[in-house]
Amino acid sequence: MIANDYAALVQQDERQLHPMYHPSRTENAVMVEKGDGVWLYTTDGRKILDSMASLWNVNIGYGNRELAQVAYDQMLDIAYSSGFAGMTNPPSAQLADKLAGFFRPNMNFTNFTSGGSESTDTSIKTARFYWYQLGKARKTKIISRLTGYHGMTLAATSATGMSKFHTMFGGVLEGFIHVANPNPYHYEGELRDGESVAQAAARDLEEAILREGPETVAAFISEPIQGAGGVMIAAEGYFELAQAICKKYEVLFIADEVICGFGRTGDWFGCDAFGINPDIMQFAKGVTSGYMPLGGIQVTDEIRDVINSAPEDQSWMHGYTYSGHAAACAVGSANIDIIERDGLLANSSAMGERLLNGLNALVDEFPNIDNARGLGLMAGIDVVKSKESREGDPGTAEKISEAALEMGLRARPIGPAIAFAPPLCISADEVDIIINTMGDAITRASG
Ligand SMILES: Cc1ncc(COP(=O)(O)O)c(C=O)c1O
């Protein structure tokens, strides 16, 4: 039951400096009190279909009582105790064991964090540590893609390839380099005669490695599908080329599975669809469906061997107070069991196909909607000035999303794109509500 006073809460909420803050954005805040499946219920009496699963992460859907019970039981036993070497707890041991070989057969070791940004920093430091131990201490630079998003700690922000996150915060840290994003719809890099987008973007990566000097480059980090950059699926063949380049120049490949992981793309991991076999895979979000903050990295057995064989005075001195948080890990294990038991990968694929078909129908119907794309339940469209020019129209994308919200649908505008990533438990009827509401919102906002 919702009994809170919206006006009073809005006033109290003014005390928060929210993430991604600007005061204009806190007006008419959607104050969520309750959730059930794909639905959110707000303090001011609205019912909203959340086609973004909050921040791409509530994979099993809202209001799951099983996970609440698991957290409750675990907290009664031991909610938290230190995970620093020499101490541990059953849930973190059990989850690490469950994840052994789960990402890739040659990855059997996990380090836990509390979220995606910490995972990015952990991946970067681990790559640097690896090269240091192999006597290549100059290999510290990190290459990432433009419009990639890897989080908001200082290193993660620097790996993120969008200047709107850099400019006001002192820019990008030294040693972080951004390369072209192989967006097949609108490639912004240099395309030479006869080159495909995948080849051009891969060339940009290789040129960056050569320009910096391979002896200084530790790792390349990439999302299998870019999420916060606007649901960008790389041009076909790109990852094959990028992996070969990384191998050639001894550059570790870090796959950022923070959004794609745990069923979002219809497989367990985004890497599965693109034949990516990375050295490090980082995760967060869907591992607990947002019921607890948890993230981590998986490393290859080879990297773990290097960590294990380091002299004690060069230990892998990295970790967080909440690494291996007992209640979070218990929830993570139970969440993975639910994804498996409830067939949510298959539902992600089937409902993803229905969603994409619906988005393609919107492309056919509206002159300003184009480039429907998606995999599993991660999808996007572009709002354009015209299909011929492919010039994006962020203003209208914003207006369409606002109109959709007024009609009870939460979709996320990202520049000219509108993104969709609903909970994986979504039904066919609920997918149809997304499409029908979007149709109405486009009509209202584009007129
Ligand atoms: C691909 C990716 N990596 C890292 C992060 C950062 O995760 P967090 O916000 O949990 O720190 C995000 C967040 O959206 C993400 O999408």
The ligand as an ORCA input file, in Angstrom:
! r2SCAN-3c Opt
* xyz 0 1
  C      28.770     -1.186    -19.412
  C      28.826     -0.531    -18.070
  N      29.950     -0.617    -17.359
  C      30.050     -0.058    -16.140
  C      28.992      0.622    -15.581
  C      29.119      1.256    -14.236
  O      28.367      0.549    -13.305
  P      27.935      1.210    -11.927
  O      27.005      2.306    -12.239
  O      27.307      0.051    -11.190
  O      29.163      1.663    -11.233
  C      27.800      0.719    -16.296
  C      26.639      1.443    -15.733
  O      25.654      1.686    -16.373
  C      27.714      0.137    -17.575
  O      26.615      0.256    -18.306
*
